[in-house]
Structures are given as C-alpha cells and as structure tokens.
Amino acid sequence: MKARRDNSEGRLYGYLWIDIGDQAGNRVPAVTYQVRRSLGARGKPRKKYMALIRDAARERRLPQSHIDYLDGIEVRK
C-alpha cells in the first residue's frame, strides 16, 4: 500500500510519524505525508483524492470542524 501512495504522491513529500488518538482514547502511532518544501500549485491535492478523503471523514463521522477544514482545502484544477 505504501508503494502505491508513493507513486501517487511522489517523492516531493516525506514521512511524518505521529501519535493519534482512537475512539477509546488510546494513543496509536500513524504515518502521514509532509511537504518537504514549498510546491506552489503542484502541492495542491487532486480533486479526486480530496473527494476520497472528504467522503471518508463524513463516513466516519469526524467532527464538523475537521470536515470544514477539509472542505476548505484548495484542490488542483
């Protein structure tokens, strides 16, 4: 799965390991991407990718503030 994400996201991003909380309040390690440098318009996510992320956030009933944040992210044209 990681290789597929790398092919999609490219090498313009590095890995960032973070701790997140699950629904029970447990801390869980997770990996995410972090932009290595300013990418301008190339750094904007694709519309299809953001639709997937936004749909998943709604499906999993994330807090409305998080969904609003995702809805505000500008996508590549």
Phi and psi in degrees as a GROMACS rama.xvg file:
@    title "Ramachandran Plot"
@    xaxis  label "Phi"
@    yaxis  label "Psi"
@TYPE xy
-60.2413  -41.2796  LYS-2
-63.0415  -38.4724  ALA-3
-63.4199  -42.0153  ARG-4
-63.9683  -41.591  ARG-5
-61.4016  -39.8387  ASP-6
-64.2348  -35.5051  ASN-7
-76.4927  -45.7495  SER-8
-87.2389  -23.2565  GLU-9
81.8441  178.989  GLY-10
-94.1652  16.1566  ARG-11
-79.9817  -4.50258  LEU-12
-121.35  150.018  TYR-13
-111.427  167.762  GLY-14
-86.0286  141.241  TYR-15
-128.744  113.986  LEU-16
-86.5729  129.763  TRP-17
-135.637  164.735  ILE-18
-103.98  133.645  ASP-19
-122.555  165.61  ILE-20
-105.003  137.053  GLY-21
-89.0523  -178.467  ASP-22
-63.9457  -23.5939  GLN-23
-88.7655  -1.16936  ALA-24
89.6504  5.64462  GLY-25
-77.8843  144.949  ASN-26
-84.3085  132.174  ARG-27
-130.737  131.423  VAL-28
-71.2047  143.655  PRO-29
-146.789  156.188  ALA-30
-117.133  141.651  VAL-31
-138.925  171.748  THR-32
-94.3202  148.335  TYR-33
-133.57  133.101  GLN-34
-63.48  131.972  VAL-35
-78.101  -32.165  ARG-36
-156.386  170.275  ARG-37
-61.9123  129.873  SER-38
-113.748  -2.94947  LEU-39
58.6452  -138.892  GLY-40
-63.9508  -28.9705  ALA-41
-65.5773  -21.5186  ARG-42
-83.9461  -3.69834  GLY-43
-79.3117  140.843  LYS-44
-71.2448  155.108  PRO-45
-72.4707  151.158  ARG-46
-58.2086  -44.2635  LYS-47
-62.7877  -41.1879  LYS-48
-63.7538  -46.2972  TYR-49
-67.2343  -33.4287  MET-50
-61.9495  -40.6875  ALA-51
-62.3759  -45.6153  LEU-52
-65.6699  -44.8792  ILE-53
-65.2792  -42.5222  ARG-54
-61.9473  -42.3999  ASP-55
-64.2113  -39.5202  ALA-56
-62.7906  -41.209  ALA-57
-69.9129  -42.4564  ARG-58
-59.1901  -38.002  GLU-59
-91.5613  7.67825  ARG-60
53.5714  47.3504  ARG-61
-66.1952  160.58  LEU-62
-56.454  144.467  PRO-63
-57.1192  -34.9218  GLN-64
-61.3931  -35.6446  SER-65
-71.4857  -41.4966  HIS-66
-63.9342  -41.0477  ILE-67
-60.3245  -41.1517  ASP-68
-60.7056  -48.1852  TYR-69
-61.2775  -41.0897  LEU-70
-64.041  -24.2142  ASP-71
-86.2165  -6.24904  GLY-72
-75.1648  126.723  ILE-73
-76.4156  135.493  GLU-74
-105.51  162.803  VAL-75
-67.9035  141.304  ARG-76
